[in-house]
């Protein structure tokens, strides 16, 4: 009872980001398709293992499939390209003032 009560008191924090979809890149399939549909597997349950004693069908989500070719969607996040900044100078003649005696960098 204590564990269930503790879990009931847990607060979840939701973050709402206002990102316009027009600013994001669309994920595309290898075939070029841009539309995906949810896919499920259907499983037959025999009456012997069914909780109500009757045969039935249950389902489990398996992800998304391309609407054009049927291939499973690649759900792995794409890594962001590294940001290229200006090249740092190899040596600098900068003298930092306020340091004892001045330090060259």
Long-range contacts (C-beta under 8 A, 24 or more apart in sequence): 27-73, 27-74, 29-66, 29-68, 29-69, 29-71, 29-73, 30-69, 30-71, 31-66, 31-68, 31-69, 31-71, 32-68, 33-66, 33-67, 33-68, 33-69, 35-66, 35-67, 35-68, 36-64, 36-65, 36-66, 36-67, 36-73, 37-64, 37-65, 37-67, 38-63, 38-64, 39-63, 39-64, 39-65, 39-72
